[in-house]
Amino acid sequence: MSSKNNTIFPLPKFGHGVFAVDSHCHLDMTDNGDCRALVARAQEAGVKYLLSVGIDLPSSKAAVALADEFPGVFATVGIHPHHVAESTEADYCELAELARHPKVKAYGEIGLDYVRNYAPREVQITHFRRQVTLARELALPLIVHDREAHADVMEILTAAGPFPAGGVMHCYSGDVALARRVVDLGLHLSIPGVVTFAKADVIQEVARSIPLSSLLVETDAPYLAPVPYRGKRNEPAYVLYTIAKIAELRGVTCDEVARQTSANAINLFRLEVAQ
């Protein structure tokens, strides 16, 4: 990579033919010129495919436009719990139409957030249920946001399941016991850069204990940059530091983690991959 910072902190290298998938980033949160650079750096580093995630109607449209522009970039659509209070039935109708685009691979980011509480809890719950139903109707995998709302999220998902198209608990923040319940629902867990933090004992135990076949990796860029860039702006290339940490925790190679998490993402999101 050409980035000056990555000369100081070299990215992990993969073996021949091995690549990574960033299963969750927000490319629309950069201007177009910077977005081109982010995608180029990621793909140069071995992050072959990226999922750009919608959080409301405008960002969902932007994600689809970016997926149209960049090979290897795919999109999702949905309304984040921070934005449900201002969403309308017309928005959901438009999202359903947008979801028919061939590069839209999941419905989300949807869920509950009891930390920020930008919308009242009862409003969040109503819209989460509405969007879970819509995702099932569209036969798309779910991307679930769960922040300090584990009990309600699991109650809603358990009642709505099973999920033939699958899904993922994005930026997983629960413990091992909850992780096993999520996997029992047929969903994946996505491990963010938080796993690299020194005191992240709980997520490190999840990354160590849950079968690799149930894990994805993500950046949530531009948020949650991993060590050695903690506190700075995140970008998709940095998912390699997360892969390296999971490999260290499990006592396996980076190539093994990259191969399995990439296969998981490709299968879950039904990505059309270049041979």
C-alpha angles and dihedrals in degrees: 000000000000095000112119092220092057091056085064094042107029117209118240114265126227130215122254113302095007119125142165135233121215098212096191131029137132106231092167089070090077131065115260096257092051090045091058089052093048093051092046092050092048095050092044088054093051102267095130101175132033132189112214107204128215121221100178138001097281094046091046089055089048092050091053091048091051091048088053090051102045127052109226094029119109130182143223131198132211147102120271118222089251089065105037096096091069097039122109138200087255088059090054091049090052092047090052090055092045090051090066090070108114094235094053103102106171145016113243174349089223134139143082132314116189095172101066097024092195086161125035113266095245090053091049091050093049093051094042090056090046092052095044087056092047092050090053091049090051092046090232128141115255124241106203128200112202118174116169088329101098098135096050094041092052093045091053095044093046092051093047098044156138099074111203091187092048126217146204138248097228122218089004113221105169132095131264094270092055090043090058090052090051091051090048087059088059094253131130129232121229117212116212131199089272086087088074094059116110097237098036093115097148098052090041089057089050091051090049098045111036116084112266088232088071098049134095127179128224144169102209081211132221084033134061101023112197127235123307089038099037110153093021130096111290125223136186095258089065091070084088090072089055091051090050092052093049089049090052092049092049097041094238136112126277087240092060093051093045094048095049099041090046091050089049092052094045091051096043096047095033092231118192099229130196114246 
